[in-house]
């Protein structure tokens, strides 16, 4: 037991739990009555309340249940199909929020609601205020556990037998609606592609015709336009160009044939000019001249480069035997020079003749810049239109394959089940809430009862009225005796005055029995006789003392500037 207690005034706004416990113990009978009444009422309510049962099933959505068929998405899918890669091909991903909205829509649930409404009418229930909105909000729930592709569908109803039938109808209705939606989307896509194919057939035919007519008009070769158009590389890449009208077709020929021939002739003319220049600059280098002559087929067939090389080798051999002034050496040098000069003239003549032919060919293939640009534009347009047409036809084939599929848009992974225990009412929970409510209500009632009684039940109330946070208080008994003895040892005052506001606590106070023999103790029941010359101790009995008596004491103490030495609780 504590000898001396003090009140902590630093937490005045916090709940004094000890006071609540004391309040509960003081009024335990009242609180028990309130708790019992509330518990009884909650139990009656729980028993009489209509039971609500819950049934549920789980479905997993499949990715081929597309929300919308986007033409741009068909390119890669058609490409995969053509390559034989069919695994993992789907029209679109699963949009879970959209599927939840679909399941909650009136298109799916309204027939089931009408069925439930008719069943209630058969059971004799009033359905005048039974609306679809209220029914869906209070009875039908959809959850998406852990953001997966699995949906948990739950239905609640007071008719346990009706739940399984309702869940079955919801499952069938969603399946039927999803199938209709998918077929509608495929039909719209098919119609769109058929219209576009018709447009691009005419457009491709017209653009090809324009290119051919312009080629004939300008004496251009048009037979090569689509020679290799259906090669594998072109088919594989045509899809990517479908929805990008500015992209260039990867056709095998990006330049026109006559343009290639003209450029080739011009390049060959430059090569011949360089060869003639080199031949003319060669003087005494027989090996170099023989090599260049060997690159000209006509000279090779005539044997001039080889004969010149043989003469030069014979001359080299003769020089090892004779001097440079020898007649045979002179004759062979003359023969070599004549052959070299003949080879030089013959090579220049052949190259010049070849150059003239190439110049004529270049002039033949030369067209005005405007003609070339226009023809290239017409060719590109024809190729692009043909690419688009092929891609649209492949997409139509893909749609046909998708339309032929008969897969369900979702899979039922758990059969509809009904919980063994009712969803509501939670009888134990209701009873517990009723018990807690009764306890709190009894506590509140007891608090107000004490407040209206005007009595003081807590020492904190006395200290608050006296406004003395340093005032000590002890309980009657040994602690009180020690407390009073400690006061006497440190004071010069000879009389201890006990202030008894209840006027009946003095005789029952055990703390002063031994002290009566050691010092003079004076009992004061009249507040007018309180003096500062004595050690003034307040003895009170909580629950019997009125707050107004403490207020009167406070007033007397303040007027006479008297200070209490402590409080003893009887």
LINQUI-V569377 format. One record per residue. N is the residue number from 0. RES is the residue in one letter. D_CENTER is the distance of its C-alpha to the mean C-alpha in Angstrom with 2 decimals. Layout:
# LINQUI-V569377
n=(N	N)
res=(RES	RES)
d_center=(D_CENTER	D_CENTER)
This chain:
# LINQUI-V569377
n=(0	1	2	3	4	5	6	7	8	9	10	11	12	13	14	15	16	17	18	19	20	21	22	23	24	25	26	27	28	29	30	31	32	33	34	35	36	37	38	39	40	41	42	43	44	45	46	47	48	49	50	51	52	53	54	55	56	57	58	59	60	61	62	63	64	65	66	67	68	69	70	71	72	73	74	75	76	77	78	79	80	81	82	83	84	85	86	87	88	89	90	91	92	93	94	95	96	97	98	99	100	101	102	103	104	105	106	107	108	109	110	111	112	113	114	115	116	117	118	119	120	121	122	123	124	125	126	127	128	129	130	131	132	133	134	135	136	137	138	139	140	141	142	143	144	145	146	147	148	149	150	151	152	153	154	155	156	157	158	159	160	161	162	163	164	165	166	167	168	169	170	171	172	173	174	175	176	177	178	179	180	181	182	183	184	185	186	187	188	189	190	191	192	193	194	195	196	197	198	199	200	201	202	203	204	205	206	207	208	209	210	211	212	213	214	215	216	217	218	219	220	221	222	223	224	225	226	227	228	229	230	231	232	233	234	235	236	237	238	239	240	241	242	243	244	245	246	247	248	249	250	251	252	253	254	255	256	257	258	259	260	261	262	263	264	265	266	267	268	269	270	271	272	273	274	275	276	277	278	279	280	281	282	283	284	285	286	287	288	289	290	291	292	293	294	295	296	297	298	299	300	301	302	303	304	305	306	307	308	309	310	311	312	313	314	315	316	317	318	319	320	321	322	323	324	325	326	327	328	329	330	331	332	333	334	335	336	337	338	339	340	341	342	343	344	345	346	347	348	349	350	351	352	353	354	355	356	357	358	359	360	361	362	363	364	365	366	367	368	369	370	371	372	373	374	375	376	377	378	379	380	381	382	383	384	385	386	387	388	389	390	391	392	393	394	395	396	397	398	399	400	401	402	403	404	405	406	407	408	409	410	411	412	413	414	415	416	417	418	419	420	421	422	423	424	425	426	427	428	429	430	431	432	433	434	435	436	437	438	439	440	441	442	443	444	445	446	447	448	449	450	451	452	453	454	455	456	457	458	459	460	461	462	463	464	465	466	467	468	469	470	471	472	473	474	475	476	477	478	479	480	481	482	483	484	485	486	487	488	489	490	491	492	493	494	495	496	497	498	499	500	501	502	503	504	505	506	507	508	509	510	511	512	513	514	515	516	517	518	519	520	521	522	523	524	525	526	527	528	529	530	531	532	533	534	535	536	537	538	539	540	541	542	543	544	545	546	547	548	549	550	551	552	553	554	555	556	557	558	559	560	561	562	563	564	565	566	567	568	569)
res=(X	X	X	X	X	X	X	X	X	X	X	X	X	X	X	X	X	X	X	X	X	X	X	X	X	X	X	X	X	X	X	X	X	X	X	X	X	X	X	X	X	X	X	X	X	X	X	X	X	X	X	X	X	X	X	X	X	X	X	X	X	X	X	X	X	X	X	X	X	X	X	X	X	X	X	X	X	X	X	X	X	X	X	X	X	X	X	X	X	X	X	X	X	X	X	X	X	X	X	X	X	X	X	X	X	X	X	X	X	X	X	X	X	X	X	X	X	X	X	X	X	X	X	X	X	X	X	X	X	X	X	X	X	X	X	X	X	X	X	X	X	X	X	X	X	X	X	X	X	X	X	X	X	X	X	X	X	X	X	X	X	X	X	X	X	X	X	X	X	X	X	X	X	X	X	X	X	X	X	X	X	X	X	X	X	X	X	X	X	X	X	X	X	X	X	X	X	X	X	X	X	X	X	X	X	X	X	X	X	X	X	X	X	X	X	X	X	X	X	X	X	X	X	X	X	X	X	X	X	X	X	X	X	X	X	X	X	X	X	X	X	X	X	X	X	X	X	X	X	X	X	X	X	X	X	X	X	X	X	X	X	X	X	X	X	X	X	X	X	X	X	X	X	X	X	X	X	X	X	X	X	X	X	X	X	X	X	X	X	X	X	X	X	X	X	X	X	X	X	X	X	X	X	X	X	X	X	X	X	X	X	X	X	X	X	X	X	X	X	X	X	X	X	X	X	X	X	X	X	X	X	X	X	X	X	X	X	X	X	X	X	X	X	X	X	X	X	X	X	X	X	X	X	X	X	X	X	X	X	X	X	X	X	X	X	X	X	X	X	X	X	X	X	X	X	X	X	X	X	X	X	X	X	X	X	X	X	X	X	X	X	X	X	X	X	X	X	X	X	X	X	X	X	X	X	X	X	X	X	X	X	X	X	X	X	X	X	X	X	X	X	X	X	X	X	X	X	X	X	X	X	X	X	X	X	X	X	X	X	X	X	X	X	X	X	X	X	X	X	X	X	X	X	X	X	X	X	X	X	X	X	X	X	X	X	X	X	X	X	X	X	X	X	X	X	X	X	X	X	X	X	X	X	X	X	X	X	X	X	X	X	X	X	X	X	X	X	X	X	X	X	X	X	X	X	X	X	X	X	X	X	X	X	X	X	X	X	X	X	X	X	X	X	X	X	X	X	X	X	X	X	X	X	X	X	X	X	X	X	X	X	X	X	X	X	X	X	X	X	X	X	X	X	X	X	X	X	X	X	X	X	X	X	X	X	X	X	X	X	X)
d_center=(62.70	62.02	65.15	63.78	60.56	58.86	56.23	53.13	52.75	49.71	47.25	48.77	45.48	44.17	45.00	48.13	47.22	50.71	52.09	49.88	51.13	54.68	54.13	52.93	55.95	58.38	57.13	56.15	58.25	56.59	53.09	53.99	55.31	52.23	49.93	52.07	52.11	48.33	47.79	50.22	48.61	45.07	46.47	48.27	45.14	43.08	45.82	46.41	42.77	41.71	39.51	36.06	34.73	31.22	30.43	27.21	25.96	22.85	21.68	19.39	18.13	19.09	17.49	20.69	20.12	18.93	18.20	20.19	22.28	21.89	25.11	23.65	21.71	25.07	26.46	24.93	25.28	28.93	29.52	28.30	30.51	33.47	33.08	32.99	29.40	28.29	26.09	22.37	23.00	20.95	20.78	17.08	13.96	13.48	11.81	11.77	11.87	14.60	16.46	16.61	18.07	20.45	21.63	22.31	24.14	27.88	28.38	27.43	28.69	31.72	34.10	33.26	33.88	37.22	38.11	37.46	39.44	42.36	42.42	42.67	45.49	47.27	46.99	48.67	45.75	45.40	42.49	43.37	40.46	38.14	35.41	32.41	30.07	31.47	31.52	27.85	26.83	29.14	29.30	26.19	22.80	19.66	17.16	14.17	15.01	12.50	9.70	12.02	13.81	16.58	17.60	20.29	22.79	25.30	28.48	31.09	34.67	38.07	39.55	38.59	40.11	38.12	34.66	34.81	36.08	33.33	30.57	32.32	32.58	28.89	28.05	30.59	29.59	25.93	27.16	29.71	27.40	24.79	27.74	29.19	26.01	25.62	29.32	29.18	26.45	28.48	31.63	30.29	29.16	32.57	34.46	32.63	33.32	36.93	37.51	36.16	38.20	41.29	40.69	40.16	43.12	45.37	43.73	43.97	47.56	48.49	46.98	48.74	51.96	51.82	51.39	54.29	56.59	56.02	56.70	59.96	60.95	60.51	61.95	58.63	57.54	54.79	55.05	52.44	49.64	47.75	49.72	46.71	44.07	43.00	42.69	39.72	38.02	38.20	36.78	33.81	32.99	33.85	30.48	28.71	31.37	31.11	28.71	29.93	33.48	34.25	33.67	36.90	37.83	38.43	41.83	44.39	46.70	45.44	49.04	51.93	54.81	57.57	55.54	55.20	58.95	59.88	57.85	59.27	62.83	62.36	61.15	64.08	66.54	65.32	65.78	69.33	70.24	69.25	71.25	74.37	74.09	73.94	76.90	79.01	78.32	79.39	83.10	84.29	81.10	82.22	79.32	76.70	78.57	78.87	75.13	74.19	76.79	75.27	71.95	73.79	74.29	77.51	79.21	78.19	79.78	82.95	83.09	83.75	81.13	82.33	86.02	85.55	83.90	86.81	89.43	87.69	87.66	91.42	92.18	90.44	92.54	95.81	95.18	95.25	98.77	100.34	100.39	98.76	102.21	102.82	103.36	100.88	98.15	98.91	98.84	95.48	93.95	95.20	93.71	90.33	90.20	91.12	88.43	85.80	86.81	86.75	83.28	81.99	83.45	82.33	78.69	78.54	80.00	77.54	74.53	75.84	76.25	72.68	71.48	73.33	71.64	68.17	68.97	69.97	66.79	64.66	66.43	65.96	62.16	61.80	60.07	59.30	55.91	54.98	55.78	53.64	50.57	50.89	51.36	48.31	46.24	47.62	46.90	43.27	42.78	44.39	42.26	38.98	39.95	40.85	37.55	35.66	37.91	37.38	33.58	33.69	36.05	33.82	30.85	33.16	34.05	30.42	30.02	33.24	32.00	28.82	31.03	33.32	30.72	31.21	28.21	26.68	23.14	22.43	24.30	25.78	25.35	27.32	30.27	30.49	31.90	33.38	33.28	36.76	36.60	36.10	32.90	35.11	37.36	36.70	40.38	40.31	37.62	39.65	42.82	41.28	39.97	43.44	45.11	43.01	43.54	47.28	47.43	45.72	47.88	50.99	50.08	49.60	52.83	54.72	53.55	54.71	57.92	58.72	57.93	60.23	62.95	63.40	63.91	62.44	60.55	58.87	60.47	57.63	58.92	62.39	61.14	59.03	62.09	64.35	61.74	62.76	59.87	62.29	64.44	64.85	65.06	66.08	66.72	70.30	72.03	72.41	69.59	71.30	74.62	73.25	71.52	74.79	76.78	74.51	75.10	78.88	78.94	77.39	79.22	82.78	82.83	85.24	84.01	80.67	79.87	77.62	76.11	75.69	73.98	74.04	77.79	77.71	75.64	78.46	80.24	77.10	75.94	76.34	75.51	78.94	81.29	82.14	81.94	84.68	87.22	86.08	85.51	86.23	83.44	83.64	81.85	80.74	79.74	80.75	78.39	81.30	82.89	79.95	81.11	79.54	82.49	81.04	77.94	76.02	73.81	71.91	71.95	69.64	68.53	64.90	64.68	68.30	68.03	67.18	65.04	67.78	70.20	67.88	67.58	71.38	71.66	69.21	71.32	74.59	73.11	71.87	75.18	77.29	74.88	74.96	72.29	71.43	71.58	69.25	68.41	69.41	67.43	69.74)
